[in-house]
Amino acid sequence: MTSDHLQIVVCGAGPAADVAQLVSAAQKQSWTAAVTATPSAIDFIDVPAIEELTGAPVRSNYRASPGIRRSLAAADALVIAPATYNSINKIALGLADNYAMTSVAELIGRQVPTVIVPFVNAALAARSPFRRAVASLRDEGVRILLGPEDGWEPHSPGSGNERQRAFPWRMAFDTATRGAYGGGTSGQ
């Protein structure tokens, strides 16, 4: 058994319901995984099923309870998927207005290899704030799976339900492991 640990942050978008695919991909390679959810993502995921699969609680808020670990576990890689328009913009600006965004900010600051897989429609992806956020994160060394070179493009407005089935969970994990093993995750 290896000590490799994948931290996963899910945001409130349709593919979040399938995050178990990412957990399973990690576990098949002897990685442990834990899931943190944005407040909006809680409504998309089956929390008890994810907790059973990972053996760890799904975190979505700060806890001040005695005996509960308050700091982040050591992570070998971070995957933020599906990442929404709102979350990508927050991450790029360093906004930490909830537990998930604070965790992401800290892990990126620790230089943990980070992969973001956006789930946005083409209209949102065309906006200047989004394009600037993607460029800023890539400049910081975050690997964003987006564009023809990654085979993952924004979907047409209103087509998210159909696009959800093709979400690249395995590519996200494979990219994260390359970063964790020194292959780099830079968005260049």
ZATI-951503 format. One line per field, with one value per atom (N, C-alpha, C): residue in three letters; atom name; x, y, z. Coordinates in steps of 0.001 Angstrom, whole numbers, plus 500000, padded with zeros to 6 digits. Example, Ala and Ser with C-alpha at 12.3 -4.5 7.8 and 13.67 -1.06 7.14 Angstrom:
BEGIN
res	Ala; Ala; Ala; Ser; Ser; Ser
atom	N; CA; C; N; CA; C
c1	513190; 512300; 513200; 512850; 513670; 512900
c2	494310; 495500; 496700; 497750; 498940; 500030
c3	507800; 507800; 507800; 507080; 507140; 507870
***
This chain:
BEGIN
res	Met; Met; Met; Thr; Thr; Thr; Ser; Ser; Ser; Asp; Asp; Asp; His; His; His; Leu; Leu; Leu; Gln; Gln; Gln; Ile; Ile; Ile; Val; Val; Val; Val; Val; Val; Cys; Cys; Cys; Gly; Gly; Gly; Ala; Ala; Ala; Gly; Gly; Gly; Pro; Pro; Pro; Ala; Ala; Ala; Ala; Ala; Ala; Asp; Asp; Asp; Val; Val; Val; Ala; Ala; Ala; Gln; Gln; Gln; Leu; Leu; Leu; Val; Val; Val; Ser; Ser; Ser; Ala; Ala; Ala; Ala; Ala; Ala; Gln; Gln; Gln; Lys; Lys; Lys; Gln; Gln; Gln; Ser; Ser; Ser; Trp; Trp; Trp; Thr; Thr; Thr; Ala; Ala; Ala; Ala; Ala; Ala; Val; Val; Val; Thr; Thr; Thr; Ala; Ala; Ala; Thr; Thr; Thr; Pro; Pro; Pro; Ser; Ser; Ser; Ala; Ala; Ala; Ile; Ile; Ile; Asp; Asp; Asp; Phe; Phe; Phe; Ile; Ile; Ile; Asp; Asp; Asp; Val; Val; Val; Pro; Pro; Pro; Ala; Ala; Ala; Ile; Ile; Ile; Glu; Glu; Glu; Glu; Glu; Glu; Leu; Leu; Leu; Thr; Thr; Thr; Gly; Gly; Gly; Ala; Ala; Ala; Pro; Pro; Pro; Val; Val; Val; Arg; Arg; Arg; Ser; Ser; Ser; Asn; Asn; Asn; Tyr; Tyr; Tyr; Arg; Arg; Arg; Ala; Ala; Ala; Ser; Ser; Ser; Pro; Pro; Pro; Gly; Gly; Gly; Ile; Ile; Ile; Arg; Arg; Arg; Arg; Arg; Arg; Ser; Ser; Ser; Leu; Leu; Leu; Ala; Ala; Ala; Ala; Ala; Ala; Ala; Ala; Ala; Asp; Asp; Asp; Ala; Ala; Ala; Leu; Leu; Leu; Val; Val; Val; Ile; Ile; Ile; Ala; Ala; Ala; Pro; Pro; Pro; Ala; Ala; Ala; Thr; Thr; Thr; Tyr; Tyr; Tyr; Asn; Asn; Asn; Ser; Ser; Ser; Ile; Ile; Ile; Asn; Asn; Asn; Lys; Lys; Lys; Ile; Ile; Ile; Ala; Ala; Ala; Leu; Leu; Leu; Gly; Gly; Gly; Leu; Leu; Leu; Ala; Ala; Ala; Asp; Asp; Asp; Asn; Asn; Asn; Tyr; Tyr; Tyr; Ala; Ala; Ala; Met; Met; Met; Thr; Thr; Thr; Ser; Ser; Ser; Val; Val; Val; Ala; Ala; Ala; Glu; Glu; Glu; Leu; Leu; Leu; Ile; Ile; Ile; Gly; Gly; Gly; Arg; Arg; Arg; Gln; Gln; Gln; Val; Val; Val; Pro; Pro; Pro; Thr; Thr; Thr; Val; Val; Val; Ile; Ile; Ile; Val; Val; Val; Pro; Pro; Pro; Phe; Phe; Phe; Val; Val; Val; Asn; Asn; Asn; Ala; Ala; Ala; Ala; Ala; Ala; Leu; Leu; Leu; Ala; Ala; Ala; Ala; Ala; Ala; Arg; Arg; Arg; Ser; Ser; Ser; Pro; Pro; Pro; Phe; Phe; Phe; Arg; Arg; Arg; Arg; Arg; Arg; Ala; Ala; Ala; Val; Val; Val; Ala; Ala; Ala; Ser; Ser; Ser; Leu; Leu; Leu; Arg; Arg; Arg; Asp; Asp; Asp; Glu; Glu; Glu; Gly; Gly; Gly; Val; Val; Val; Arg; Arg; Arg; Ile; Ile; Ile; Leu; Leu; Leu; Leu; Leu; Leu; Gly; Gly; Gly; Pro; Pro; Pro; Glu; Glu; Glu; Asp; Asp; Asp; Gly; Gly; Gly; Trp; Trp; Trp; Glu; Glu; Glu; Pro; Pro; Pro; His; His; His; Ser; Ser; Ser; Pro; Pro; Pro; Gly; Gly; Gly; Ser; Ser; Ser; Gly; Gly; Gly; Asn; Asn; Asn; Glu; Glu; Glu; Arg; Arg; Arg; Gln; Gln; Gln; Arg; Arg; Arg; Ala; Ala; Ala; Phe; Phe; Phe; Pro; Pro; Pro; Trp; Trp; Trp; Arg; Arg; Arg; Met; Met; Met; Ala; Ala; Ala; Phe; Phe; Phe; Asp; Asp; Asp; Thr; Thr; Thr; Ala; Ala; Ala; Thr; Thr; Thr; Arg; Arg; Arg; Gly; Gly; Gly; Ala; Ala; Ala; Tyr; Tyr; Tyr; Gly; Gly; Gly; Gly; Gly; Gly; Gly; Gly; Gly; Thr; Thr; Thr; Ser; Ser; Ser; Gly; Gly; Gly; Gln; Gln; Gln
atom	N; CA; C; N; CA; C; N; CA; C; N; CA; C; N; CA; C; N; CA; C; N; CA; C; N; CA; C; N; CA; C; N; CA; C; N; CA; C; N; CA; C; N; CA; C; N; CA; C; N; CA; C; N; CA; C; N; CA; C; N; CA; C; N; CA; C; N; CA; C; N; CA; C; N; CA; C; N; CA; C; N; CA; C; N; CA; C; N; CA; C; N; CA; C; N; CA; C; N; CA; C; N; CA; C; N; CA; C; N; CA; C; N; CA; C; N; CA; C; N; CA; C; N; CA; C; N; CA; C; N; CA; C; N; CA; C; N; CA; C; N; CA; C; N; CA; C; N; CA; C; N; CA; C; N; CA; C; N; CA; C; N; CA; C; N; CA; C; N; CA; C; N; CA; C; N; CA; C; N; CA; C; N; CA; C; N; CA; C; N; CA; C; N; CA; C; N; CA; C; N; CA; C; N; CA; C; N; CA; C; N; CA; C; N; CA; C; N; CA; C; N; CA; C; N; CA; C; N; CA; C; N; CA; C; N; CA; C; N; CA; C; N; CA; C; N; CA; C; N; CA; C; N; CA; C; N; CA; C; N; CA; C; N; CA; C; N; CA; C; N; CA; C; N; CA; C; N; CA; C; N; CA; C; N; CA; C; N; CA; C; N; CA; C; N; CA; C; N; CA; C; N; CA; C; N; CA; C; N; CA; C; N; CA; C; N; CA; C; N; CA; C; N; CA; C; N; CA; C; N; CA; C; N; CA; C; N; CA; C; N; CA; C; N; CA; C; N; CA; C; N; CA; C; N; CA; C; N; CA; C; N; CA; C; N; CA; C; N; CA; C; N; CA; C; N; CA; C; N; CA; C; N; CA; C; N; CA; C; N; CA; C; N; CA; C; N; CA; C; N; CA; C; N; CA; C; N; CA; C; N; CA; C; N; CA; C; N; CA; C; N; CA; C; N; CA; C; N; CA; C; N; CA; C; N; CA; C; N; CA; C; N; CA; C; N; CA; C; N; CA; C; N; CA; C; N; CA; C; N; CA; C; N; CA; C; N; CA; C; N; CA; C; N; CA; C; N; CA; C; N; CA; C; N; CA; C; N; CA; C; N; CA; C; N; CA; C; N; CA; C; N; CA; C; N; CA; C; N; CA; C; N; CA; C; N; CA; C; N; CA; C; N; CA; C; N; CA; C; N; CA; C; N; CA; C; N; CA; C; N; CA; C; N; CA; C; N; CA; C; N; CA; C; N; CA; C; N; CA; C; N; CA; C; N; CA; C; N; CA; C; N; CA; C; N; CA; C; N; CA; C; N; CA; C; N; CA; C; N; CA; C; N; CA; C; N; CA; C; N; CA; C; N; CA; C; N; CA; C; N; CA; C; N; CA; C; N; CA; C; N; CA; C; N; CA; C; N; CA; C; N; CA; C; N; CA; C; N; CA; C; N; CA; C; N; CA; C; N; CA; C; N; CA; C; N; CA; C
c1	500839; 500000; 500884; 500555; 501323; 500725; 501450; 500950; 500409; 500288; 499800; 498355; 498100; 496765; 496283; 495068; 494422; 493351; 493482; 492427; 491554; 490261; 489306; 488391; 488201; 487226; 486197; 484935; 483844; 483056; 482616; 481802; 480407; 479479; 478078; 477746; 478035; 477688; 477338; 476591; 476078; 477066; 478289; 479218; 479618; 479406; 479760; 479099; 477926; 477215; 478022; 478982; 479784; 481207; 481463; 482816; 483365; 482503; 482980; 483873; 483692; 484563; 486005; 486199; 487547; 488118; 487306; 487760; 488181; 487365; 487675; 488941; 489142; 490372; 491592; 491497; 492616; 492839; 491767; 491898; 492444; 492112; 492647; 494164; 494702; 496152; 496757; 496024; 496463; 496623; 495916; 495890; 494715; 494860; 493707; 493111; 491858; 491197; 490245; 490092; 489110; 488426; 487162; 486373; 485965; 486173; 485667; 484675; 483564; 482528; 482255; 482064; 481593; 480172; 479684; 478311; 477286; 477444; 476513; 476638; 477821; 478048; 477372; 477113; 476495; 475196; 474442; 473170; 473345; 474554; 474807; 475366; 475922; 476621; 475878; 476175; 475637; 476686; 476535; 477543; 477806; 476786; 477080; 477826; 477474; 478156; 479618; 479893; 481282; 482072; 481463; 482160; 482463; 481543; 481795; 482918; 482909; 483918; 485315; 485413; 486713; 487155; 486186; 486519; 486821; 486450; 486707; 485446; 485254; 484082; 484208; 483081; 483048; 482988; 483988; 484036; 483411; 482592; 482024; 481977; 482352; 482373; 483462; 483727; 484723; 484157; 485004; 484567; 485433; 484774; 485497; 485328; 484786; 484541; 485839; 485900; 487090; 487266; 488488; 488785; 488688; 488177; 488085; 489314; 490013; 491208; 490803; 491444; 491080; 491984; 493170; 494057; 493908; 494382; 494300; 495305; 494889; 495811; 496855; 497997; 499013; 498456; 498575; 498058; 499199; 499189; 500178; 499679; 498363; 497763; 496377; 495938; 494624; 493921; 492678; 491845; 490598; 490317; 489103; 488237; 487170; 486353; 484992; 483945; 483871; 484060; 484756; 484989; 484058; 483306; 482355; 483022; 482327; 482750; 483051; 482122; 482269; 483501; 483675; 484809; 486144; 486228; 487492; 487866; 486890; 487169; 487587; 486929; 487306; 488730; 489046; 490377; 491454; 491237; 492230; 492423; 491351; 491437; 491896; 492003; 492410; 491302; 490058; 488937; 488724; 488616; 488462; 487237; 486058; 484833; 484072; 484656; 484071; 485206; 484900; 485946; 486651; 485887; 486495; 487478; 487080; 487958; 489180; 489022; 490172; 491140; 490600; 491443; 492214; 491523; 492178; 493287; 492987; 494000; 495236; 495010; 496138; 496946; 496264; 496983; 497770; 497201; 497959; 499159; 498958; 500058; 501153; 500776; 501759; 502447; 502036; 502565; 502243; 501085; 500603; 500185; 500637; 500220; 498693; 498209; 496776; 496264; 495132; 494456; 493028; 492616; 491236; 490587; 489377; 488601; 487315; 487271; 486085; 484871; 483716; 482443; 481654; 481898; 481280; 480748; 479749; 479275; 480106; 479980; 480809; 480576; 479351; 479077; 479847; 479864; 480629; 482126; 482574; 484007; 484521; 483635; 484041; 484236; 483757; 483859; 485305; 485645; 486998; 487399; 486518; 486956; 487379; 486670; 487014; 488344; 488520; 489772; 490963; 490785; 491865; 492149; 491096; 491270; 492050; 491690; 492396; 493861; 494127; 495512; 496289; 495664; 496327; 496676; 495742; 496000; 497084; 497046; 498102; 499460; 499503; 500767; 501291; 500370; 500746; 501130; 501035; 501439; 500300; 499064; 497901; 497598; 497356; 497035; 495529; 495081; 493649; 493394; 492559; 492214; 491102; 491503; 490557; 491180; 490494; 490952; 491164; 491399; 491548; 492687; 493774; 494914; 494554; 493530; 493080; 491846; 491260; 490051; 488857; 488883; 487792; 487476; 486331; 485910; 484646; 484401; 483126; 481979; 480850; 479688; 478777; 477917; 476942; 475986; 475555; 474579; 473356; 472915; 471750; 472037; 473306; 473637; 474436; 474470; 475264; 474873; 473576; 473149; 473732; 473763; 474343; 475864; 476493; 477958; 478491; 477664; 478059; 478572; 477967; 478363; 479788; 480288; 481637; 482710; 482346; 483301; 484571; 485756; 487028; 487639; 486940; 487441; 488791; 488931; 490193; 491349; 491095; 492142; 492573; 491627; 491966; 492917; 492598; 493466; 494835; 494859; 496140; 497016; 496420; 497172; 497696; 496876; 497306; 498460; 498412; 499498; 500798; 500708; 501931; 502540; 501706; 502204; 502808; 502156; 502641; 503962; 504175; 505404; 506465; 506309; 507356; 507217; 506101; 505888; 505372; 505047; 504588; 503106; 502489; 501089; 500931; 502010; 501936; 501033; 500291; 499350; 499995; 501269; 501950; 501776
c2	498821; 500000; 501242; 502172; 503403; 504482; 505531; 506623; 507762; 507574; 508638; 508989; 510292; 510762; 511810; 511604; 512538; 513304; 514612; 515466; 515900; 515736; 516077; 517169; 518206; 519241; 519240; 519047; 519070; 520359; 520889; 522099; 521733; 522645; 522384; 522376; 521269; 521061; 519589; 519286; 517945; 516807; 516914; 515788; 515441; 516350; 516064; 514780; 514474; 513250; 511993; 512097; 510942; 510961; 511742; 511859; 510521; 509555; 508224; 507622; 508021; 507522; 507959; 509184; 509674; 508974; 508815; 508098; 506680; 506001; 504620; 504545; 505503; 505522; 505640; 506479; 506635; 505356; 504780; 503576; 502397; 502317; 501228; 501326; 502527; 502723; 502820; 502332; 502288; 503664; 504647; 505965; 506017; 506801; 507144; 508416; 508663; 509865; 510393; 511696; 512350; 513423; 513674; 514632; 515800; 516980; 518211; 518779; 519276; 519799; 521265; 522044; 523406; 523310; 524363; 524300; 523918; 524388; 524055; 522608; 522035; 520660; 519612; 519932; 518953; 518411; 519253; 518820; 517910; 517816; 517013; 515630; 515447; 514195; 513371; 512079; 511165; 511072; 511943; 512062; 510728; 509999; 508722; 507728; 507660; 506724; 507114; 508392; 508858; 508607; 508854; 508612; 507136; 506282; 504843; 504428; 504969; 504627; 505094; 506319; 506877; 506522; 506210; 505987; 507279; 508410; 509722; 510579; 511481; 512351; 513296; 513617; 514658; 515978; 516799; 518097; 519153; 519999; 521117; 522388; 522279; 523473; 523330; 524448; 524461; 523745; 523038; 522349; 522778; 523092; 523481; 522439; 521277; 520239; 519655; 519418; 518768; 517377; 517032; 515700; 515598; 516604; 516596; 517318; 516669; 517268; 518525; 519623; 520892; 521251; 520696; 521037; 519997; 520375; 519488; 518353; 517189; 516062; 516364; 515739; 515887; 515313; 516061; 515615; 515557; 514509; 514383; 515018; 515189; 515832; 516331; 517349; 517946; 517986; 517500; 517622; 518390; 519455; 520234; 519942; 519166; 518710; 518256; 518603; 519605; 520996; 521836; 523200; 524145; 524914; 525828; 527149; 527902; 529256; 530062; 530043; 530803; 530359; 529057; 528556; 528854; 528712; 529013; 530481; 531358; 532782; 533046; 532415; 532584; 532087; 530920; 530348; 531275; 531789; 532670; 533948; 534442; 535675; 535427; 534167; 533842; 534008; 534012; 534157; 532846; 532966; 531784; 531989; 531998; 532322; 531100; 529923; 528711; 527716; 526630; 525660; 525106; 524770; 524192; 525173; 526429; 527416; 527718; 527696; 527876; 526701; 525492; 524309; 524391; 524772; 524902; 525947; 527098; 528160; 527671; 526947; 526456; 525405; 524467; 523404; 523951; 524903; 525531; 526276; 526951; 527649; 526705; 525498; 524471; 523862; 524262; 523767; 522289; 521861; 520520; 520498; 519520; 519448; 519493; 520458; 520742; 520654; 519972; 519830; 520334; 521187; 521691; 521241; 520687; 520312; 521140; 522185; 523029; 522310; 522679; 522276; 523559; 524200; 525488; 525463; 526295; 526380; 527404; 527361; 528188; 529683; 530066; 531480; 531988; 531197; 531592; 531546; 530536; 530392; 531518; 532155; 533250; 534568; 534641; 535874; 536180; 537459; 537901; 537487; 537602; 537185; 535723; 534867; 533446; 533224; 533825; 533654; 534160; 535281; 535800; 534847; 534287; 533361; 532130; 531573; 530395; 530731; 531861; 532259; 532480; 533119; 533374; 532080; 531145; 529869; 529075; 529094; 528402; 529033; 530364; 531043; 530633; 530255; 529836; 528358; 527657; 526255; 525272; 525758; 524879; 524335; 523060; 522407; 522432; 523110; 523192; 522401; 521378; 520545; 521253; 521991; 522789; 523151; 522821; 523184; 521968; 522207; 521097; 520147; 520677; 519823; 518816; 519121; 518211; 517418; 517753; 517061; 517361; 518479; 518855; 520333; 520564; 521916; 522308; 523597; 524026; 523516; 523249; 522749; 523906; 523650; 524657; 524945; 526205; 526505; 525587; 525046; 524175; 522713; 522370; 520973; 520273; 520854; 520290; 518878; 518582; 517233; 516171; 516435; 515463; 515398; 516529; 516604; 515949; 515926; 515382; 513951; 513149; 511732; 511557; 512557; 512454; 513087; 513484; 514190; 513358; 513975; 513223; 512918; 512143; 511789; 511097; 510119; 509361; 510247; 511122; 512040; 512951; 513374; 514223; 513496; 512241; 511484; 511232; 510814; 510546; 511794; 512943; 514203; 514544; 514323; 514598; 513700; 512424; 511524; 511900; 512332; 512799; 513973; 514860; 515997; 515552; 514618; 514135; 513390; 512741; 511974; 512755; 514089; 514922; 515176; 514774; 515030; 516415; 517142; 518519; 518595; 519639; 519906; 521308; 521940; 523305; 523424; 524481; 524713; 525244; 525283; 525816; 524896
c3	500000; 500000; 500000; 499147; 499035; 499930; 500132; 500957; 500103; 498802; 497934; 498272; 498380; 498750; 497760; 497262; 496346; 497095; 497110; 497660; 496491; 496632; 495578; 496106; 495301; 495624; 494507; 494893; 493919; 494086; 492945; 492924; 492440; 492588; 492294; 490820; 490159; 488749; 488563; 487525; 487279; 487435; 486867; 486988; 488421; 489368; 490763; 491252; 490722; 491123; 490823; 489913; 489500; 490056; 491107; 491647; 492121; 492389; 492780; 491702; 490456; 489381; 489616; 490080; 490366; 491593; 492613; 493813; 493443; 492658; 492261; 491423; 490518; 489708; 490617; 491636; 492574; 493366; 493873; 494693; 493898; 492622; 491787; 491634; 491841; 491782; 493185; 494187; 495588; 496215; 495708; 496327; 497301; 498356; 499179; 498594; 498927; 498419; 499471; 499474; 500333; 499499; 499810; 499044; 499926; 499404; 499996; 498995; 499480; 498600; 498900; 497849; 498062; 498617; 499246; 499770; 498694; 497481; 496405; 495955; 496071; 495596; 496464; 497715; 498628; 498044; 497360; 496771; 495561; 495038; 493841; 494148; 495334; 495626; 496674; 496675; 497673; 498790; 499776; 500833; 501533; 502010; 502696; 501802; 500530; 499627; 499429; 499292; 499117; 500389; 501544; 502805; 502993; 502588; 502686; 501739; 500544; 499545; 499964; 500495; 500853; 502268; 503136; 504541; 505275; 504674; 505263; 505141; 506079; 505970; 504779; 504159; 503136; 503890; 503680; 504368; 503489; 504091; 503347; 504183; 505449; 506279; 507333; 507971; 509038; 510241; 510952; 512157; 513319; 514409; 515611; 516705; 516347; 517337; 517865; 519176; 519734; 519119; 518860; 518337; 516827; 516152; 514692; 514149; 513260; 512653; 511900; 512208; 511596; 510424; 510367; 509265; 508155; 506989; 505840; 505955; 505505; 505426; 504357; 504483; 503446; 502151; 501077; 499785; 498785; 497972; 496899; 495617; 495517; 494344; 494728; 494005; 494197; 492857; 492827; 491632; 492027; 491291; 491477; 490261; 490492; 489371; 489871; 489228; 488178; 488787; 488098; 488566; 487805; 488539; 487929; 487546; 486751; 486369; 487632; 488577; 489806; 490596; 490764; 491559; 490900; 489594; 488908; 489093; 488967; 489178; 490617; 491597; 492999; 493258; 492737; 492967; 492414; 491207; 490588; 491394; 491991; 492779; 494217; 494600; 495956; 496976; 496514; 497439; 498190; 499496; 500342; 501222; 500593; 501307; 501811; 501653; 502229; 502451; 503124; 503469; 502231; 501209; 500004; 499357; 499221; 498574; 499443; 500754; 501641; 501486; 501407; 501214; 499908; 498841; 497533; 497595; 498182; 498269; 499020; 500112; 500900; 500140; 499503; 498797; 497608; 496891; 495800; 496378; 497504; 498174; 498645; 499001; 499390; 498169; 496992; 495717; 495495; 495978; 495689; 494224; 493448; 492041; 491935; 491165; 491106; 489681; 489530; 488242; 488407; 487500; 487488; 486193; 486312; 485130; 485144; 484306; 484274; 483689; 484179; 483575; 483394; 482258; 481947; 480527; 480289; 478918; 478144; 476835; 475956; 476175; 476519; 476760; 477977; 479052; 480236; 479963; 479260; 478963; 478073; 477327; 476442; 477192; 478409; 479191; 479563; 479538; 479903; 481315; 482322; 483668; 483716; 483002; 482995; 482276; 481123; 480378; 481184; 481876; 482728; 483892; 484485; 485608; 485165; 484018; 483507; 483259; 482626; 482346; 483644; 484618; 485894; 486619; 486648; 487309; 486585; 485274; 484521; 484790; 484896; 485220; 486596; 487475; 488827; 488889; 487749; 487701; 487844; 487889; 487981; 486590; 486511; 485220; 485033; 484008; 483716; 482449; 482571; 481421; 480649; 479637; 478879; 477540; 476481; 475150; 474282; 473000; 472055; 472401; 472981; 473335; 474424; 475210; 476263; 475870; 474733; 474308; 475208; 475897; 476786; 476569; 475979; 475609; 476380; 476507; 477075; 476198; 476823; 476096; 475691; 474744; 474322; 475467; 475619; 476658; 476528; 477648; 477670; 477391; 477142; 476812; 477909; 479093; 480182; 480577; 480566; 480958; 480037; 478739; 477795; 477950; 478169; 478266; 479546; 480563; 481860; 481765; 480919; 480809; 480287; 479571; 478996; 479886; 481102; 481962; 482135; 481969; 481933; 483300; 484095; 485427; 485361; 484494; 484420; 483969; 482991; 482534; 483682; 484506; 485653; 486599; 486909; 487807; 487178; 485928; 485260; 485225; 484965; 484928; 486320; 487329; 488708; 489122; 488734; 489125; 488424; 487182; 486502; 487254; 487748; 488517; 489835; 490493; 491797; 491664; 490533; 490330; 489583; 489550; 488972; 487494; 486900; 485483; 485199; 486265; 486124; 485827; 486337; 486035; 485506; 485166; 484690; 483481; 483440; 482356; 481092; 481016; 479840; 478657
***
